[in-house]
């Protein structure tokens, strides 16, 4: 969660839940377990494969919501 907030990509192994109606290339919101927004990015792996894959990027983060210093 904190890595996504800093603008880093989200890897498949860290995804807990994904909407099965999404498609590769969809803009997605990355949230934590409390539904707090962390980042916005593009889905690069089909939702059906995210739970199976243990390696690789699931979401390429476009921008994160890191707090101002």
C-alpha positions in Angstrom: 0.0 0.0 0.0 2.7 2.5 0.9 4.7 1.7 -2.2 1.6 2.4 -4.4 1.1 5.7 -2.6 4.6 6.6 -3.6 3.9 5.8 -7.3 5.4 2.3 -7.5 3.8 -0.4 -9.5 1.6 -3.0 -7.7 2.7 -6.7 -8.1 0.3 -9.6 -8.5 1.4 -11.2 -5.2 0.2 -8.1 -3.3 -3.3 -8.0 -4.8 -6.0 -9.2 -2.4 -9.1 -8.6 -4.4 -9.8 -7.5 -8.0 -13.0 -6.8 -9.9 -13.5 -9.6 -12.4 -15.3 -7.2 -14.8 -12.1 -5.2 -15.5 -10.1 -5.7 -18.7 -6.4 -5.3 -19.4 -5.8 -1.7 -20.1 -8.6 -0.4 -17.8 -7.9 2.5 -15.5 -8.1 1.2 -11.9 -8.1 2.6 -8.4 -5.7 1.0 -6.0 -7.1 0.9 -2.4 -6.0 -0.6 0.9 -8.1 -3.0 3.0 -9.9 0.0 4.5 -10.9 1.3 1.0 -8.5 4.3 1.3 -7.3 5.4 -2.1 -3.6 4.9 -2.7 -3.0 5.2 -6.4 -4.4 5.2 -9.9 -3.0 3.1 -12.7 -3.6 0.8 -15.6 -4.3 -3.0 -15.3 -1.7 -5.0 -17.2 -2.8 -8.6 -16.2 -6.3 -10.1 -16.7 -8.2 -10.3 -13.4 -8.5 -14.1 -13.7 -4.7 -14.4 -13.8 -3.8 -12.2 -10.9 -4.7 -14.7 -8.2 -2.7 -17.4 -10.0 0.5 -15.4 -10.8 2.9 -14.9 -8.0 5.3 -12.7 -10.0 5.0 -9.7 -12.2 3.2 -6.3 -12.3 -0.6 -6.3 -12.0 -1.1 -2.5 -12.1 1.3 0.1 -13.6 0.7 3.0 -11.3 0.3 6.3 -13.1 0.3 8.4 -10.0 0.2 7.8 -6.2 -1.3 9.8 -3.4 1.7 10.2 -1.2 1.2 12.9 1.4 2.9 16.2 1.0 6.2 16.4 3.1 
